[in-house]
Amino acid sequence: MTMKKIIATLGLLLMLQTAWAIDLHDAKDQGLVGEAKTGYLAAVTSPASAEVRALIADVNQKRKEQFTEAASKTGATVEQVAFRFYELAVQKTEPGHYYQDSGGAWKKK
C-alpha cells in the first residue's frame, strides 16, 4: 500500500470516527470560533456548545504542542511563537471568518 493510500485510509477512519463533530473550517464558517490574539482558537460568542468547546480544546492542545516544539528549536518563548502564529493566522484568515484585534475585540475579515 502506498503512503498516499495509507494517509487517505487514516483520514477516512478519522472522518468516520468524528463524523458527529463539527470541524474547524465549518466552525469558522459559522462564526463560532476565531483566531484569538493569544495564538489559540477561541469561541466568538458565549456560551459555546459542548461540541465547539471540545473542538477548541483539541485544536489548542495541538497548537500548544507545536508552539512548545518550535520554541525549543528556536530559543524563543512559547508566547513569542504563539504571537507570531497569531500574526500569520490573521493574514491567512478567510473573508467572513473572525479574529481578535490587539485589544481583544472580535473582527470579521
N, C-alpha and C positions, 0 to 999 in steps of 0.2 A: 504494500500500500504506500502510495507516495505521501510526502509530508503535506501536500495540499489537501489530499483526501482525508488525512488524519485530522487536520485542523478543521476542515468542513464538518466532519463527523462529530468532533468535540463541540463545535459551535452549535450543531443541531441538537445534540444532547443537552447542552446548556439552555438552549431556547425552550426545549420541551420541559425541562425542569422548572424554568422560571416563567412559563407562559402566562401565569396569573399576574406576574409582577409588571409594573409599569417600567419602561426603560428610560434611560437618561434623556434621549432625544425627545421622546413623547412628553416627558415631564417638562422639558424646556419649552416645547411647542405649546403646551397648555398653560404656560406661565406659572407653573407650580414651584419650580426651582430656578435658581440662578447662580451666577458666579459671585461669591462673596468677596469682599476686599481682603479677606484673610488668606485667599488662595484655595479655600474649600467651597464646597457646594452648600447652599442654604435654601430653606423654604422662603419663598417670596411672600407668602401670606400665612397667617396663623389662624386657627390651628391646622397643621398639616396632617393628612391622613396617616395611618399606620404604614401604609404601603409607601408613601412618599418619605416618611421618616426612615424606613428601612433602606430605601434607595440611597438617601443622603448618607446614612451611616456606612453603607457598603462602599460608596464612591469615596467618601472621605478617609476611610481606613486605607484604601488602596493609594490615595494621594499621599497620605502621611508616610506610608512606607516608601513611596517614590521620592518624596521630599527629603526624608532621612537619608536614603541611599545617596542622593545627589549631593547633599550637604557633606556627607563623609568623604565623598570623592573630590569635592572642590574646596573644602575648608571653609565654606560659607555656613551660616547658621540655617537651621530648618526654616526659621521665619523669613530669612532673606530669599531662600529658594521658593518658599510659598508665595512671597510677594512678587517675585519675577514670574512665577507661573500665572498669578492673577493678571499681571500686565499683559502677558501673551494671550491668556484666555479672553480678556476683554477685546483685544484686537480681533480675535477669531470668532467672537460671539456673532451668531447669525441675526439678521434683522428679525425683530419680533421677540427675541429672547432677552432675558433680564440679566443685569449685572449691578453690583453696588458701586456707587461713586466713592471717592475718598472720604466723604462724610458719612457713608453708610446708607445713603438713600438709594432705593431701587430705581434703576433707569431702564427703559425699554429701548433697545437699539433699533 
